[in-house]
Amino acid sequence: MKTYHLYTITHTSGRTYVGQSVEPLKRKGAHFNALKNGNHQNCRLQRAWNRDGESAFKWSMLSEHETQESCDAAEVTAIAEWQDKGLCYNFRGGGHEGSTHSPETREKMRKIMTGRTITQEWRDKIAATLRGSKASEETKRKLSEAGKGRKRSAETNAKIVKACTGRKRTEESKARMSAAAMGRVPWNKGVPMRAETKEKLSHTMFKPGIVPWNTGGGTYTKERCEQIRRSKLGKKASAETRQRMAESQRLRRAKEKAEVA
């Protein structure tokens, strides 16, 4: 009979990583070897290891269980407790990936998670932990490949629209976003747009039956027009931008003349 072990890797600060395994000593070796090599899958744990070294961590056995479900429930509970204290390295809520939980286990997990709220202090700690971290080129490539061809269902889109409708950012939130964006260079500045991309945009923007907003058939309200006008007050385009705009208008007019002819 298998015995399922729940273990922890605890930092001297009290922050803890919770995991489970049927071979805890082997799992411990895998964790510590990955941390020593600098390629542990948990970036929070890896950063703390890089900063403080092996001596700052302690491996402990938390509990033993006869079934996978019992161990899953205990792991979920333990992670939730450390997360509530703001002292958890785990990104996920726990539970054995790839297994099908029984209705009883799912109900336990649901009760644990229901009504939980993230305090501002907890949010600040999460932000401080992630601030300055950068994904490697390999990670970026994997994320790009994973996202290609993925499409949201109509139901998911409807949920997103419903969740965002009527939501307004506070002035404080707007100020933080503005301060964070100041001086930031856009990722696509100076990057020429491919001909294929231009063609796609052209087909998207000028489909039959769709009237462009700036051809007299737009649907902007007076209030929206006033907001746009105010947002542009005092702004001056650079000489480079004005040159691009003039060139764009020249090409458009030439195209219109060619079509009329």
FIKOLZA-1660 file (N, C-alpha, C; in steps of 0.1 Angstrom, whole numbers, plus 5000, padded with zeros to 4 digits):
% residues 261
   i   px   py   pz ch aa at
   1 5008 4988 5000  A  M  N
   1 5000 5000 5000  A  M CA
   1 5009 5013 5000  A  M  C
   2 5005 5022 4992  A  K  N
   2 5013 5034 4991  A  K CA
   2 5010 5043 5003  A  K  C
   3 5020 5050 5007  A  T  N
   3 5018 5061 5017  A  T CA
   3 5021 5074 5011  A  T  C
   4 5012 5083 5012  A  Y  N
   4 5013 5097 5006  A  Y CA
   4 5018 5106 5017  A  Y  C
   5 5029 5113 5014  A  H  N
   5 5036 5121 5024  A  H CA
   5 5034 5136 5020  A  H  C
   6 5031 5144 5030  A  L  N
   6 5030 5159 5028  A  L CA
   6 5043 5165 5034  A  L  C
   7 5050 5173 5027  A  Y  N
   7 5062 5179 5032  A  Y CA
   7 5063 5194 5030  A  Y  C
   8 5072 5200 5037  A  T  N
   8 5074 5215 5036  A  T CA
   8 5089 5218 5034  A  T  C
   9 5091 5229 5027  A  I  N
   9 5104 5235 5026  A  I CA
   9 5103 5249 5032  A  I  C
  10 5108 5252 5043  A  T  N
  10 5106 5264 5051  A  T CA
  10 5118 5273 5052  A  T  C
  11 5116 5286 5049  A  H  N
  11 5126 5296 5050  A  H CA
  11 5127 5301 5064  A  H  C
  12 5138 5306 5068  A  T  N
  12 5140 5311 5082  A  T CA
  12 5130 5322 5085  A  T  C
  13 5124 5329 5075  A  S  N
  13 5114 5339 5076  A  S CA
  13 5101 5333 5079  A  S  C
  14 5099 5320 5078  A  G  N
  14 5086 5314 5080  A  G CA
  14 5079 5311 5067  A  G  C
  15 5083 5317 5056  A  R  N
  15 5077 5314 5043  A  R CA
  15 5079 5300 5039  A  R  C
  16 5069 5293 5034  A  T  N
  16 5069 5279 5032  A  T CA
  16 5064 5274 5018  A  T  C
  17 5071 5264 5013  A  Y  N
  17 5066 5257 5001  A  Y CA
  17 5060 5243 5006  A  Y  C
  18 5048 5240 5001  A  V  N
  18 5042 5227 5005  A  V CA
  18 5041 5218 4993  A  V  C
  19 5044 5206 4995  A  G  N
  19 5043 5196 4984  A  G CA
  19 5039 5182 4989  A  G  C
  20 5037 5173 4980  A  Q  N
  20 5034 5159 4984  A  Q CA
  20 5042 5149 4975  A  Q  C
  21 5044 5137 4980  A  S  N
  21 5051 5127 4973  A  S CA
  21 5050 5113 4979  A  S  C
  22 5051 5103 4971  A  V  N
  22 5051 5089 4977  A  V CA
  22 5065 5085 4980  A  V  C
  23 5075 5093 4975  A  E  N
  23 5089 5090 4978  A  E CA
  23 5095 5104 4982  A  E  C
  24 5093 5107 4995  A  P  N
  24 5097 5121 5000  A  P CA
  24 5112 5123 4999  A  P  C
  25 5121 5113 5002  A  L  N
  25 5135 5116 5002  A  L CA
  25 5140 5118 4987  A  L  C
  26 5134 5111 4978  A  K  N
  26 5138 5113 4964  A  K CA
  26 5133 5126 4959  A  K  C
  27 5121 5130 4964  A  R  N
  27 5116 5143 4960  A  R CA
  27 5124 5154 4966  A  R  C
  28 5129 5152 4978  A  K  N
  28 5137 5163 4985  A  K CA
  28 5150 5165 4976  A  K  C
  29 5156 5154 4972  A  G  N
  29 5168 5155 4964  A  G CA
  29 5165 5162 4951  A  G  C
  30 5154 5160 4945  A  A  N
  30 5150 5166 4932  A  A CA
  30 5149 5181 4934  A  A  C
  31 5142 5185 4945  A  H  N
  31 5140 5199 4948  A  H CA
  31 5154 5206 4950  A  H  C
  32 5162 5201 4959  A  F  N
  32 5174 5207 4963  A  F CA
  32 5184 5208 4951  A  F  C
  33 5184 5197 4943  A  N  N
  33 5193 5197 4931  A  N CA
  33 5189 5208 4921  A  N  C
  34 5176 5209 4919  A  A  N
  34 5171 5220 4910  A  A CA
  34 5174 5234 4916  A  A  C
  35 5173 5236 4929  A  L  N
  35 5176 5249 4935  A  L CA
  35 5191 5252 4933  A  L  C
  36 5199 5242 4936  A  K  N
  36 5214 5244 4935  A  K CA
  36 5218 5247 4920  A  K  C
  37 5211 5241 4911  A  N  N
  37 5214 5243 4897  A  N CA
  37 5207 5256 4891  A  N  C
  38 5199 5262 4899  A  G  N
  38 5192 5275 4895  A  G CA
  38 5181 5273 4885  A  G  C
  39 5175 5261 4885  A  N  N
  39 5164 5259 4875  A  N CA
  39 5152 5253 4881  A  N  C
  40 5149 5257 4894  A  H  N
  40 5137 5252 4901  A  H CA
  40 5125 5258 4894  A  H  C
  41 5114 5250 4893  A  Q  N
  41 5102 5255 4886  A  Q CA
  41 5094 5266 4894  A  Q  C
  42 5097 5267 4907  A  N  N
  42 5090 5277 4915  A  N CA
  42 5100 5289 4916  A  N  C
  43 5098 5300 4908  A  C  N
  43 5107 5311 4908  A  C CA
  43 5108 5318 4921  A  C  C
  44 5097 5318 4929  A  R  N
  44 5098 5325 4943  A  R CA
  44 5108 5317 4951  A  R  C
  45 5107 5304 4952  A  L  N
  45 5116 5296 4960  A  L CA
  45 5130 5298 4955  A  L  C
  46 5132 5298 4942  A  Q  N
  46 5145 5299 4936  A  Q CA
  46 5152 5312 4939  A  Q  C
  47 5144 5323 4938  A  R  N
  47 5150 5336 4942  A  R CA
  47 5154 5337 4956  A  R  C
  48 5146 5331 4965  A  A  N
  48 5150 5332 4979  A  A CA
  48 5162 5323 4982  A  A  C
  49 5163 5312 4975  A  W  N
  49 5175 5303 4976  A  W CA
  49 5188 5311 4971  A  W  C
  50 5186 5317 4959  A  N  N
  50 5198 5325 4953  A  N CA
  50 5202 5336 4963  A  N  C
  51 5193 5342 4970  A  R  N
  51 5196 5353 4979  A  R CA
  51 5202 5348 4992  A  R  C
  52 5196 5338 4998  A  D  N
  52 5200 5334 5012  A  D CA
  52 5208 5321 5013  A  D  C
  53 5208 5313 5003  A  G  N
  53 5215 5300 5003  A  G CA
  53 5208 5289 5010  A  G  C
  54 5214 5277 5009  A  E  N
  54 5208 5265 5014  A  E CA
  54 5206 5265 5029  A  E  C
  55 5214 5272 5036  A  S  N
  55 5214 5272 5051  A  S CA
  55 5201 5279 5056  A  S  C
  56 5194 5286 5047  A  A  N
  56 5182 5294 5052  A  A CA
  56 5170 5285 5051  A  A  C
  57 5171 5273 5046  A  F  N
  57 5159 5264 5043  A  F CA
  57 5160 5251 5052  A  F  C
  58 5148 5247 5055  A  K  N
  58 5147 5235 5063  A  K CA
  58 5136 5226 5057  A  K  C
  59 5139 5213 5055  A  W  N
  59 5129 5203 5050  A  W CA
  59 5123 5196 5061  A  W  C
  60 5109 5195 5061  A  S  N
  60 5102 5188 5072  A  S CA
  60 5091 5180 5066  A  S  C
  61 5087 5169 5073  A  M  N
  61 5076 5161 5069  A  M CA
  61 5064 5166 5077  A  M  C
  62 5053 5169 5070  A  L  N
  62 5042 5175 5077  A  L CA
  62 5032 5164 5081  A  L  C
  63 5029 5154 5073  A  S  N
  63 5019 5144 5076  A  S CA
  63 5020 5132 5066  A  S  C
  64 5013 5121 5070  A  E  N
  64 5013 5109 5061  A  E CA
  64 4998 5106 5059  A  E  C
  65 4995 5100 5047  A  H  N
  65 4981 5097 5044  A  H CA
  65 4980 5084 5036  A  H  C
  66 4969 5077 5038  A  E  N
  66 4967 5064 5032  A  E CA
  66 4962 5065 5018  A  E  C
  67 4955 5077 5015  A  T  N
  67 4949 5078 5001  A  T CA
  67 4953 5091 4995  A  T  C
  68 4953 5092 4982  A  Q  N
  68 4956 5104 4974  A  Q CA
  68 4947 5115 4978  A  Q  C
  69 4934 5112 4979  A  E  N
  69 4924 5122 4982  A  E CA
  69 4926 5129 4995  A  E  C
  70 4930 5121 5005  A  S  N
  70 4932 5126 5019  A  S CA
  70 4944 5135 5018  A  S  C
  71 4955 5131 5011  A  C  N
  71 4967 5139 5010  A  C CA
  71 4964 5152 5002  A  C  C
  72 4956 5151 4991  A  D  N
  72 4952 5163 4984  A  D CA
  72 4945 5173 4993  A  D  C
  73 4935 5169 5000  A  A  N
  73 4927 5178 5009  A  A CA
  73 4936 5184 5019  A  A  C
  74 4946 5176 5025  A  A  N
  74 4955 5182 5035  A  A CA
  74 4964 5192 5029  A  A  C
  75 4969 5190 5016  A  E  N
  75 4977 5199 5010  A  E CA
  75 4970 5212 5007  A  E  C
  76 4958 5211 5002  A  V  N
  76 4950 5223 4999  A  V CA
  76 4948 5231 5012  A  V  C
  77 4945 5224 5023  A  T  N
  77 4943 5231 5036  A  T CA
  77 4956 5238 5040  A  T  C
  78 4967 5231 5039  A  A  N
  78 4980 5237 5044  A  A CA
  78 4984 5249 5036  A  A  C
  79 4982 5248 5023  A  I  N
  79 4986 5259 5014  A  I CA
  79 4977 5271 5017  A  I  C
  80 4964 5268 5019  A  A  N
  80 4955 5279 5022  A  A CA
  80 4959 5287 5035  A  A  C
  81 4963 5279 5045  A  E  N
  81 4967 5285 5058  A  E CA
  81 4979 5294 5056  A  E  C
  82 4989 5289 5049  A  W  N
  82 5001 5297 5047  A  W CA
  82 4999 5309 5038  A  W  C
  83 4990 5307 5028  A  Q  N
  83 4987 5318 5019  A  Q CA
  83 4979 5329 5027  A  Q  C
  84 4970 5325 5036  A  D  N
  84 4963 5335 5044  A  D CA
  84 4973 5343 5053  A  D  C
  85 4984 5337 5056  A  K  N
  85 4994 5344 5064  A  K CA
  85 5003 5352 5056  A  K  C
  86 5002 5350 5042  A  G  N
  86 5011 5357 5033  A  G CA
  86 5025 5351 5034  A  G  C
  87 5026 5338 5037  A  L  N
  87 5039 5332 5039  A  L CA
  87 5040 5319 5031  A  L  C
  88 5036 5319 5018  A  C  N
  88 5036 5307 5010  A  C CA
  88 5043 5310 4997  A  C  C
  89 5051 5300 4993  A  Y  N
  89 5058 5300 4980  A  Y CA
  89 5050 5295 4969  A  Y  C
  90 5040 5286 4972  A  N  N
  90 5032 5280 4962  A  N CA
  90 5024 5289 4954  A  N  C
  91 5023 5287 4940  A  F  N
  91 5015 5295 4931  A  F CA
  91 5001 5289 4931  A  F  C
  92 5000 5276 4932  A  R  N
  92 4987 5269 4930  A  R CA
  92 4981 5265 4943  A  R  C
  93 4968 5262 4943  A  G  N
  93 4961 5258 4955  A  G CA
  93 4964 5244 4960  A  G  C
  94 4971 5236 4953  A  G  N
  94 4974 5223 4958  A  G CA
  94 4965 5212 4952  A  G  C
  95 4967 5200 4956  A  G  N
  95 4959 5189 4950  A  G CA
  95 4967 5182 4939  A  G  C
  96 4964 5169 4937  A  H  N
  96 4972 5161 4928  A  H CA
  96 4968 5164 4914  A  H  C
  97 4977 5169 4906  A  E  N
  97 4974 5172 4892  A  E CA
  97 4972 5159 4884  A  E  C
  98 4962 5159 4875  A  G  N
  98 4960 5148 4867  A  G CA
  98 4950 5138 4873  A  G  C
  99 4947 5139 4885  A  S  N
  99 4937 5130 4892  A  S CA
  99 4923 5135 4891  A  S  C
 100 4914 5127 4893  A  T  N
 100 4900 5131 4893  A  T CA
 100 4895 5130 4908  A  T  C
 101 4892 5142 4914  A  H  N
 101 4889 5142 4928  A  H CA
 101 4874 5137 4930  A  H  C
 102 4872 5131 4941  A  S  N
 102 4859 5126 4944  A  S CA
 102 4850 5138 4948  A  S  C
 103 4837 5137 4947  A  P  N
 103 4828 5148 4951  A  P CA
 103 4830 5153 4965  A  P  C
 104 4834 5144 4974  A  E  N
 104 4837 5148 4988  A  E CA
 104 4849 5157 4989  A  E  C
 105 4860 5153 4981  A  T  N
 105 4872 5161 4981  A  T CA
 105 4870 5175 4975  A  T  C
 106 4862 5175 4964  A  R  N
 106 4859 5188 4957  A  R CA
 106 4851 5197 4966  A  R  C
 107 4842 5191 4974  A  E  N
 107 4834 5199 4983  A  E CA
 107 4843 5205 4994  A  E  C
 108 4852 5197 4999  A  K  N
 108 4862 5202 5009  A  K CA
 108 4870 5214 5004  A  K  C
 109 4875 5212 4992  A  M  N
 109 4882 5223 4985  A  M CA
 109 4874 5235 4983  A  M  C
 110 4861 5233 4979  A  R  N
 110 4852 5244 4977  A  R CA
 110 4850 5252 4990  A  R  C
 111 4848 5245 5001  A  K  N
 111 4845 5252 5013  A  K CA
 111 4857 5260 5018  A  K  C
 112 4869 5254 5015  A  I  N
 112 4882 5261 5020  A  I CA
 112 4883 5274 5012  A  I  C
 113 4880 5274 4999  A  M  N
 113 4883 5285 4990  A  M CA
 113 4872 5296 4991  A  M  C
 114 4859 5291 4994  A  T  N
 114 4848 5301 4994  A  T CA
 114 4850 5312 5004  A  T  C
 115 4848 5324 4999  A  G  N
 115 4848 5336 5008  A  G CA
 115 4862 5341 5011  A  G  C
 116 4872 5335 5006  A  R  N
 116 4886 5339 5008  A  R CA
 116 4888 5352 5001  A  R  C
 117 4894 5362 5007  A  T  N
 117 4898 5375 5001  A  T CA
 117 4913 5377 5002  A  T  C
 118 4918 5384 4993  A  I  N
 118 4932 5387 4993  A  I CA
 118 4934 5401 4999  A  I  C
 119 4940 5402 5010  A  T  N
 119 4942 5415 5017  A  T CA
 119 4952 5424 5009  A  T  C
 120 4951 5437 5011  A  Q  N
 120 4960 5446 5004  A  Q CA
 120 4975 5443 5008  A  Q  C
 121 4977 5439 5021  A  E  N
 121 4991 5436 5025  A  E CA
 121 4996 5424 5017  A  E  C
 122 4987 5414 5016  A  W  N
 122 4991 5402 5008  A  W CA
 122 4994 5406 4994  A  W  C
 123 4985 5414 4988  A  R  N
 123 4987 5419 4974  A  R CA
 123 5001 5426 4973  A  R  C
 124 5004 5434 4982  A  D  N
 124 5017 5441 4982  A  D CA
 124 5029 5432 4983  A  D  C
 125 5028 5421 4991  A  K  N
 125 5038 5411 4992  A  K CA
 125 5040 5404 4979  A  K  C
 126 5029 5400 4973  A  I  N
 126 5030 5393 4960  A  I CA
 126 5036 5402 4950  A  I  C
 127 5032 5415 4949  A  A  N
 127 5038 5424 4940  A  A CA
 127 5053 5426 4942  A  A  C
 128 5057 5427 4955  A  A  N
 128 5071 5429 4958  A  A CA
 128 5079 5417 4954  A  A  C
 129 5073 5405 4955  A  T  N
 129 5080 5393 4951  A  T CA
 129 5082 5392 4936  A  T  C
 130 5072 5396 4929  A  L  N
 130 5073 5394 4914  A  L CA
 130 5080 5406 4907  A  L  C
 131 5081 5417 4914  A  R  N
 131 5087 5429 4908  A  R CA
 131 5101 5427 4904  A  R  C
 132 5104 5431 4891  A  G  N
 132 5118 5429 4887  A  G CA
 132 5121 5416 4880  A  G  C
 133 5112 5406 4882  A  S  N
 133 5114 5393 4876  A  S CA
 133 5111 5393 4861  A  S  C
 134 5120 5387 4853  A  K  N
 134 5119 5386 4839  A  K CA
 134 5119 5372 4834  A  K  C
 135 5110 5369 4825  A  A  N
 135 5109 5356 4819  A  A CA
 135 5121 5354 4809  A  A  C
 136 5127 5342 4809  A  S  N
 136 5138 5339 4800  A  S CA
 136 5132 5339 4785  A  S  C
 137 5141 5339 4776  A  E  N
 137 5137 5339 4762  A  E CA
 137 5131 5325 4759  A  E  C
 138 5136 5315 4765  A  E  N
 138 5130 5301 4763  A  E CA
 138 5115 5301 4769  A  E  C
 139 5113 5307 4780  A  T  N
 139 5100 5307 4786  A  T CA
 139 5091 5315 4777  A  T  C
 140 5095 5327 4772  A  K  N
 140 5087 5335 4763  A  K CA
 140 5083 5327 4751  A  K  C
 141 5093 5319 4746  A  R  N
 141 5090 5311 4734  A  R CA
 141 5079 5301 4736  A  R  C
 142 5080 5294 4748  A  K  N
 142 5071 5284 4752  A  K CA
 142 5057 5290 4753  A  K  C
 143 5056 5302 4760  A  L  N
 143 5043 5309 4762  A  L CA
 143 5037 5312 4748  A  L  C
 144 5046 5317 4739  A  S  N
 144 5041 5321 4726  A  S CA
 144 5035 5309 4719  A  S  C
 145 5043 5298 4719  A  E  N
 145 5038 5286 4712  A  E CA
 145 5025 5280 4718  A  E  C
 146 5024 5281 4732  A  A  N
 146 5012 5276 4738  A  A CA
 146 5000 5285 4735  A  A  C
 147 5002 5298 4732  A  G  N
 147 4991 5307 4730  A  G CA
 147 4986 5307 4715  A  G  C
 148 4995 5302 4706  A  K  N
 148 4991 5303 4692  A  K CA
 148 4979 5294 4689  A  K  C
 149 4970 5300 4682  A  G  N
 149 4958 5292 4678  A  G CA
 149 4947 5291 4688  A  G  C
 150 4950 5296 4700  A  R  N
 150 4940 5294 4711  A  R CA
 150 4929 5305 4710  A  R  C
 151 4917 5300 4710  A  K  N
 151 4906 5310 4709  A  K CA
 151 4896 5308 4721  A  K  C
 152 4892 5319 4726  A  R  N
 152 4882 5318 4737  A  R CA
 152 4868 5315 4731  A  R  C
 153 4861 5307 4739  A  S  N
 153 4847 5304 4735  A  S CA
 153 4838 5316 4736  A  S  C
 154 4827 5315 4730  A  A  N
 154 4817 5326 4731  A  A CA
 154 4812 5328 4745  A  A  C
 155 4811 5317 4752  A  E  N
 155 4807 5318 4766  A  E CA
 155 4818 5325 4775  A  E  C
 156 4830 5322 4772  A  T  N
 156 4841 5329 4780  A  T CA
 156 4842 5344 4777  A  T  C
 157 4840 5347 4764  A  N  N
 157 4840 5361 4760  A  N CA
 157 4829 5369 4767  A  N  C
 158 4817 5362 4767  A  A  N
 158 4805 5368 4774  A  A CA
 158 4808 5371 4789  A  A  C
 159 4814 5361 4795  A  K  N
 159 4818 5363 4809  A  K CA
 159 4827 5374 4812  A  K  C
 160 4837 5376 4803  A  I  N
 160 4847 5386 4804  A  I CA
 160 4840 5400 4802  A  I  C
 161 4832 5401 4792  A  V  N
 161 4824 5413 4790  A  V CA
 161 4816 5417 4802  A  V  C
 162 4809 5407 4807  A  K  N
 162 4800 5410 4819  A  K CA
 162 4808 5414 4831  A  K  C
 163 4820 5408 4833  A  A  N
 163 4828 5411 4844  A  A CA
 163 4834 5425 4843  A  A  C
 164 4837 5430 4831  A  C  N
 164 4843 5443 4829  A  C CA
 164 4833 5454 4827  A  C  C
 165 4821 5451 4823  A  T  N
 165 4811 5461 4820  A  T CA
 165 4808 5470 4833  A  T  C
 166 4810 5483 4831  A  G  N
 166 4807 5492 4843  A  G CA
 166 4818 5493 4852  A  G  C
 167 4829 5486 4851  A  R  N
 167 4840 5487 4860  A  R CA
 167 4848 5500 4857  A  R  C
 168 4851 5507 4868  A  K  N
 168 4858 5520 4866  A  K CA
 168 4870 5520 4875  A  K  C
 169 4881 5524 4870  A  R  N
 169 4893 5525 4878  A  R CA
 169 4893 5537 4887  A  R  C
 170 4899 5536 4899  A  T  N
 170 4899 5547 4908  A  T CA
 170 4910 5557 4903  A  T  C
 171 4909 5569 4908  A  E  N
 171 4919 5579 4904  A  E CA
 171 4933 5575 4909  A  E  C
 172 4934 5568 4920  A  E  N
 172 4946 5563 4925  A  E CA
 172 4952 5553 4916  A  E  C
 173 4944 5544 4911  A  S  N
 173 4948 5533 4902  A  S CA
 173 4953 5540 4889  A  S  C
 174 4946 5550 4884  A  K  N
 174 4950 5556 4872  A  K CA
 174 4963 5563 4873  A  K  C
 175 4965 5569 4885  A  A  N
 175 4978 5576 4888  A  A CA
 175 4990 5566 4888  A  A  C
 176 4987 5555 4894  A  R  N
 176 4998 5544 4895  A  R CA
 176 5002 5539 4881  A  R  C
 177 4991 5537 4873  A  M  N
 177 4994 5532 4859  A  M CA
 177 5001 5543 4851  A  M  C
 178 4998 5555 4853  A  S  N
 178 5004 5566 4846  A  S CA
 178 5019 5567 4850  A  S  C
 179 5021 5566 4863  A  A  N
 179 5035 5567 4868  A  A CA
 179 5044 5556 4863  A  A  C
 180 5037 5544 4862  A  A  N
 180 5045 5532 4858  A  A CA
 180 5048 5533 4843  A  A  C
 181 5039 5539 4835  A  A  N
 181 5041 5540 4821  A  A CA
 181 5051 5551 4816  A  A  C
 182 5053 5561 4825  A  M  N
 182 5062 5572 4821  A  M CA
 182 5076 5568 4818  A  M  C
 183 5081 5572 4806  A  G  N
 183 5094 5569 4802  A  G CA
 183 5096 5555 4796  A  G  C
 184 5085 5547 4796  A  R  N
 184 5086 5533 4791  A  R CA
 184 5085 5534 4775  A  R  C
 185 5095 5527 4769  A  V  N
 185 5095 5527 4754  A  V CA
 185 5087 5516 4749  A  V  C
 186 5077 5518 4740  A  P  N
 186 5068 5508 4735  A  P CA
 186 5077 5497 4728  A  P  C
 187 5072 5484 4730  A  W  N
 187 5080 5473 4725  A  W CA
 187 5081 5474 4710  A  W  C
 188 5071 5480 4703  A  N  N
 188 5071 5480 4688  A  N CA
 188 5076 5493 4682  A  N  C
 189 5082 5502 4690  A  K  N
 189 5087 5514 4685  A  K CA
 189 5099 5512 4676  A  K  C
 190 5098 5517 4664  A  G  N
 190 5108 5515 4654  A  G CA
 190 5108 5502 4647  A  G  C
 191 5098 5493 4650  A  V  N
 191 5097 5480 4644  A  V CA
 191 5088 5481 4632  A  V  C
 192 5092 5479 4620  A  P  N
 192 5084 5480 4608  A  P CA
 192 5073 5469 4608  A  P  C
 193 5061 5473 4604  A  M  N
 193 5050 5463 4604  A  M CA
 193 5051 5455 4591  A  M  C
 194 5050 5442 4592  A  R  N
 194 5051 5433 4581  A  R CA
 194 5040 5435 4571  A  R  C
 195 5042 5433 4558  A  A  N
 195 5032 5435 4548  A  A CA
 195 5020 5425 4551  A  A  C
 196 5023 5413 4556  A  E  N
 196 5012 5404 4559  A  E CA
 196 5003 5409 4570  A  E  C
 197 5009 5415 4580  A  T  N
 197 5001 5421 4591  A  T CA
 197 4993 5433 4586  A  T  C
 198 4999 5441 4578  A  K  N
 198 4991 5453 4572  A  K CA
 198 4979 5448 4564  A  K  C
 199 4981 5437 4557  A  E  N
 199 4970 5432 4548  A  E CA
 199 4959 5426 4557  A  E  C
 200 4963 5420 4568  A  K  N
 200 4953 5415 4577  A  K CA
 200 4945 5426 4584  A  K  C
 201 4952 5436 4588  A  L  N
 201 4945 5448 4594  A  L CA
 201 4936 5455 4584  A  L  C
 202 4940 5455 4572  A  S  N
 202 4932 5462 4562  A  S CA
 202 4919 5454 4560  A  S  C
 203 4920 5441 4559  A  H  N
 203 4908 5433 4557  A  H CA
 203 4899 5433 4570  A  H  C
 204 4905 5435 4581  A  T  N
 204 4897 5435 4594  A  T CA
 204 4890 5448 4595  A  T  C
 205 4897 5459 4592  A  M  N
 205 4891 5473 4594  A  M CA
 205 4881 5476 4583  A  M  C
 206 4882 5471 4571  A  F  N
 206 4874 5475 4560  A  F CA
 206 4865 5464 4555  A  F  C
 207 4859 5457 4563  A  K  N
 207 4850 5446 4559  A  K CA
 207 4837 5453 4553  A  K  C
 208 4830 5446 4544  A  P  N
 208 4818 5451 4538  A  P CA
 208 4807 5453 4549  A  P  C
 209 4801 5465 4549  A  G  N
 209 4791 5468 4559  A  G CA
 209 4796 5475 4571  A  G  C
 210 4809 5476 4573  A  I  N
 210 4815 5482 4585  A  I CA
 210 4819 5496 4581  A  I  C
 211 4813 5506 4587  A  V  N
 211 4816 5520 4584  A  V CA
 211 4827 5525 4594  A  V  C
 212 4839 5529 4589  A  P  N
 212 4849 5534 4598  A  P CA
 212 4844 5546 4606  A  P  C
 213 4848 5547 4618  A  W  N
 213 4843 5557 4628  A  W CA
 213 4846 5572 4623  A  W  C
 214 4857 5573 4615  A  N  N
 214 4861 5587 4611  A  N CA
 214 4856 5591 4596  A  N  C
 215 4846 5584 4591  A  T  N
 215 4841 5587 4578  A  T CA
 215 4827 5594 4578  A  T  C
 216 4823 5598 4590  A  G  N
 216 4810 5605 4591  A  G CA
 216 4799 5595 4595  A  G  C
 217 4802 5582 4596  A  G  N
 217 4792 5573 4600  A  G CA
 217 4795 5566 4613  A  G  C
 218 4804 5573 4621  A  G  N
 218 4808 5567 4634  A  G CA
 218 4797 5568 4644  A  G  C
 219 4799 5561 4655  A  T  N
 219 4789 5561 4666  A  T CA
 219 4794 5567 4679  A  T  C
 220 4805 5576 4678  A  Y  N
 220 4809 5582 4690  A  Y CA
 220 4799 5592 4695  A  Y  C
 221 4796 5592 4708  A  T  N
 221 4787 5602 4714  A  T CA
 221 4794 5615 4716  A  T  C
 222 4787 5626 4718  A  K  N
 222 4793 5639 4721  A  K CA
 222 4802 5638 4733  A  K  C
 223 4797 5631 4743  A  E  N
 223 4806 5630 4755  A  E CA
 223 4819 5623 4752  A  E  C
 224 4819 5612 4744  A  R  N
 224 4831 5606 4740  A  R CA
 224 4840 5615 4732  A  R  C
 225 4834 5622 4722  A  C  N
 225 4842 5631 4714  A  C CA
 225 4849 5642 4723  A  C  C
 226 4842 5647 4733  A  E  N
 226 4847 5657 4742  A  E CA
 226 4859 5651 4750  A  E  C
 227 4857 5638 4754  A  Q  N
 227 4868 5632 4762  A  Q CA
 227 4881 5630 4753  A  Q  C
 228 4879 5627 4741  A  I  N
 228 4890 5626 4732  A  I CA
 228 4897 5639 4730  A  I  C
 229 4888 5650 4728  A  R  N
 229 4894 5663 4726  A  R CA
 229 4902 5668 4738  A  R  C
 230 4897 5665 4750  A  R  N
 230 4904 5670 4762  A  R CA
 230 4917 5662 4764  A  R  C
 231 4917 5649 4760  A  S  N
 231 4929 5641 4762  A  S CA
 231 4940 5645 4753  A  S  C
 232 4936 5652 4742  A  K  N
 232 4947 5657 4732  A  K CA
 232 4951 5671 4735  A  K  C
 233 4944 5678 4743  A  L  N
 233 4948 5692 4746  A  L CA
 233 4962 5693 4751  A  L  C
 234 4970 5702 4745  A  G  N
 234 4984 5704 4750  A  G CA
 234 4994 5694 4745  A  G  C
 235 4989 5684 4738  A  K  N
 235 4999 5674 4733  A  K CA
 235 5004 5679 4719  A  K  C
 236 5017 5676 4717  A  K  N
 236 5023 5680 4704  A  K CA
 236 5030 5668 4699  A  K  C
 237 5027 5665 4686  A  A  N
 237 5034 5654 4679  A  A CA
 237 5048 5658 4676  A  A  C
 238 5057 5648 4676  A  S  N
 238 5071 5651 4673  A  S CA
 238 5072 5653 4658  A  S  C
 239 5083 5659 4654  A  A  N
 239 5086 5661 4639  A  A CA
 239 5085 5647 4632  A  A  C
 240 5090 5637 4638  A  E  N
 240 5090 5624 4632  A  E CA
 240 5076 5619 4630  A  E  C
 241 5068 5621 4640  A  T  N
 241 5054 5616 4640  A  T CA
 241 5046 5624 4629  A  T  C
 242 5048 5637 4629  A  R  N
 242 5041 5645 4619  A  R CA
 242 5045 5641 4604  A  R  C
 243 5058 5638 4603  A  Q  N
 243 5062 5634 4590  A  Q CA
 243 5056 5621 4585  A  Q  C
 244 5055 5611 4595  A  R  N
 244 5048 5599 4592  A  R CA
 244 5033 5601 4589  A  R  C
 245 5027 5610 4596  A  M  N
 245 5012 5612 4594  A  M CA
 245 5011 5618 4580  A  M  C
 246 5019 5628 4576  A  A  N
 246 5018 5634 4563  A  A CA
 246 5020 5624 4552  A  A  C
 247 5030 5615 4554  A  E  N
 247 5033 5605 4544  A  E CA
 247 5021 5595 4542  A  E  C
 248 5015 5592 4554  A  S  N
 248 5003 5583 4554  A  S CA
 248 4992 5589 4546  A  S  C
 249 4989 5602 4549  A  Q  N
 249 4978 5609 4542  A  Q CA
 249 4981 5610 4527  A  Q  C
 250 4994 5613 4523  A  R  N
 250 4997 5614 4509  A  R CA
 250 4995 5600 4502  A  R  C
 251 4999 5589 4508  A  L  N
 251 4996 5576 4502  A  L CA
 251 4981 5573 4501  A  L  C
 252 4974 5577 4511  A  R  N
 252 4959 5574 4511  A  R CA
 252 4952 5582 4500  A  R  C
 253 4956 5595 4498  A  R  N
 253 4950 5603 4488  A  R CA
 253 4954 5597 4474  A  R  C
 254 4966 5593 4473  A  A  N
 254 4971 5587 4460  A  A CA
 254 4963 5575 4456  A  A  C
 255 4960 5567 4467  A  K  N
 255 4952 5555 4465  A  K CA
 255 4938 5558 4461  A  K  C
 256 4932 5568 4467  A  E  N
 256 4918 5572 4464  A  E CA
 256 4917 5577 4450  A  E  C
 257 4927 5585 4446  A  K  N
 257 4927 5590 4432  A  K CA
 257 4928 5579 4422  A  K  C
 258 4937 5569 4425  A  A  N
 258 4939 5558 4416  A  A CA
 258 4926 5550 4415  A  A  C
 259 4918 5548 4426  A  E  N
 259 4906 5541 4426  A  E CA
 259 4895 5548 4417  A  E  C
 260 4895 5562 4419  A  V  N
 260 4885 5570 4411  A  V CA
 260 4888 5569 4396  A  V  C
 261 4901 5569 4393  A  A  N
 261 4905 5569 4379  A  A CA
 261 4902 5555 4373  A  A  C
% end
